[in-house]
Amino acid sequence: MPPSEPSDSLALLSVADTSQLPSVATDAVAVILRIPPEITAKIFRHCLPDKPSPPAIDIAPLLLGRICKEWRRVAWGLPELWSSLKIDKYVPLELVEAWLFRAGVTPLSIVIISDYSGEGWDITPYIAILQRHAPRWRDITFKRLACELMPQFFEAELHLPMLERLTISTIHEDDYSLGYCHAFRNARALRHLDITSASLDVAGPITIPWAQLTSFECSTFPLLPEHLLAILYHTPNLVKCKVIIDYRGESERLPDVPPLRFLTALGFSAFQSDADAMDVLLHLSLPALRSLDLSNIVSSGRKLVPHVQSFLYKQGCQLRELAIRIRGDNPREEDFLQLLETQPTLERFNLCEGSVDLHLAIFRRLHDDPSFLPRLVDLVGSPHLWPPEVITTTFPVMLETLADALAARWVAPQEFTQIRTCALSWSVNGSLTDLDKVIAEFRPRHEELMALGISIYVGR
């Protein structure tokens, strides 16, 4: 369903259509309408959606212009209210023109979603309009853009002095190769790139000022290891990176990348369920790494844990955040605990899946040894309840041990931090009746922890 009727939206953008709006010059005017216009303008700025959204008559800024003539005048005179827009096939072309006109010279945040369903929506005139406002792009997103349209609109270099964030996802035809796109070559303010394209490579058809990027994401399309390392070689100023690797086990010897001295956050996924994809990280030097997200690598823990240990040992870094997924063969408990012992600065730890026994071992260590993860404040776990009998045997013990560990940390000496937030969820392969009974029996401990001030969630 469209976000609003086009005719209504166009009427609300019409300057002349004020006859049906009430005037504030009445005895019955609400107190809020007597606020000075400059204060009203400040309030209006806080009414906007958090991210670009389609025009709708029941949300700001269109809603603000429907209240009265005075509010409409204020809203029409605030260009920043019109600097954010999401465009899809339900948004009339004329509305886009009027909307961007209202934005004046303010920097723009735009999301345009191409309709690739073959229903006849022509995105061409919309991108043509946006190109006329290219000097004011600050945050631009092109979703589901057909490859054949890229050269049409982006072959020529654009003037993009304000562009800071660029997001592009392309749709590929089997018989179509992406042509050269130079539009973003000299976007000198560009810092964040989020791109989904089979043609992504530093030597590929999309020209990007790689050296100035501080954030790079390619989290929905896998990169070959050699392409990732080539990109990282040319992005020495990266602070955040999130990628998927397509490890095929047939690459030639991969080169080492010079130290990435500013990279603090790395999210790493593998296209295949194989911890061998971690090998690519052994060619990196990340001395400033503080956050490592491996929750999207689906692999046997007995293979993954040694890879992670080798990687962290080489980096010599001290993590503050670690997310890791364990599926298949669980690692030896002592090996996993040893991995965590090497990271005493961890503040947030997320163990995805993994056995109940593995979770139990960690919780016991937290209870028995205050020096184990002494800076931990946020704990997330999602034990795999298998085989089914663990629901009535090990699982209740694990919950009680967790409660004991959280309570003990809450009254620990001041040199150790308190675990303030904890979330525990799980996948179920056994009896829901048995599970509900265990949770009901745990409820008094849950309430006890809440009373201490711990924010805790336990549930499916």
C-alpha positions, 0 to 999 in steps of 0.5 A: 500500500502506498504511504499516502494518496498522491493527490493529498500529498501534492495538495499539502505541498501546494502553497495556495491551498490554505483555505481549509486550514484554521487561523490561530487568531481565535479566542479558542486557540490552544495554548501550544499555538501561542508559542513564539515561531522560533520555539515552534521551529525548534520543536518541529525539528524534533518531530521528524522520523529518525531515518528517511521515510516516504511522504505521508500525511500523518507524519512530519513534516506533512502533518505539521502543515495540516494543523493551522496556517501559522504552523504551515508557515513555520514548517514551510520556512524550515528547509531542514524539515524537507532534507530527508526523503525515501522514494519508491514507486508510490511517490509522485515525481511532482512531489519529489520536485516540490519536496527537494525545492522546499529543502533549499540548500540544506544537505540531503539524506535520500533513499531511493528504492528501485522497483525491479518487479517489472510492474512498469515503474520508471526510476529514470526521471527520479534519478535525473532529479536527484542528480540535479541536487547532487551537490547537496547529497550528504547521505544517499542510498540506491537500493535494488538498482539494475546494473544497466542503469549504473553507467546511464546515470553514474558514468560521468563524474558528479560534483559531490562536495557534501557526500559523506555516506554512500549505499549502493545495492545492484541487481545483476542480470546473468548476461550483463556486466557492470559498466564503468561508474565514475560519479563518486571518484572525487567525493572528497567528504565520503567516509562511509561506503556500504555496497553490494555488487558482484563487480566490487574491486579496487580495480573494478568498474565502480571508482571509489576514493578508497583511501579516505574511507573510515567505514566499509561494509559489504555485508550482503554479497561475498568478496573473494579473499584477494579482493578484500585484501586489495580493498583493505590495502587501499583503505589505511584509514578504516575504523569500521569494517563489515564483510562476507568472505567467499572462501573457495580454497583455491586462491594463490598465496594471499599478500599481507596488508600493512597495519590498519592502525585505526581499525577498531571494529571488525564484523566478519562472515563466511559465505560457506560454513567453514572456519578456514575462511578465517585464514584471510584475517591472518594476513591482517595487522589490527593493533587497535581492534576493540570489537570483533563480531564472528556471530555470522560465521557458522562453523564447528567450534573445534575449528573456529576457536583455534583460528580465533586464538591465533588471530588475536594472539597475532594482533596483540590487541585487547577486545572490548566486544566479542560475538562468536557463534558455535555450531556443530562440534563444541570446542573443549570447554578449557580451550574456550575459557582459555580464549576468554582469559586472553581478553580480560578487557572484554565488556560485552560478550555474546555467545551465539548457540553453543551447548548448554554445557559450554554456557554452564562452564562460562557461568561457573567460571564467572561465579568462582573467579572474579578475575575472569572477565573482570570488566564484563558489563553485558552478557548475551547467550543463546544455548542450543537445547539439544539433546532434548533431555538437557531441558530437564537436567543441565538447563535448570542448573545452568540458569541457577549458575547464571543467577549465582554468577550475576548476583556474585558480580553485583556484590564483588569488590569495586575493582571488578565491574558489575554485569548490568545487562544479561539476555538469554534466549535459545532454540528448542528441540524438546518439550515446550511444556518442560521448558515452560516449567523450568522457566516458571521455577526460575522466575523467583531468581529472575525477580531477585536479580531485577531487584538488584538492578540487573536488566535481565531477559530470559526467554525464547 
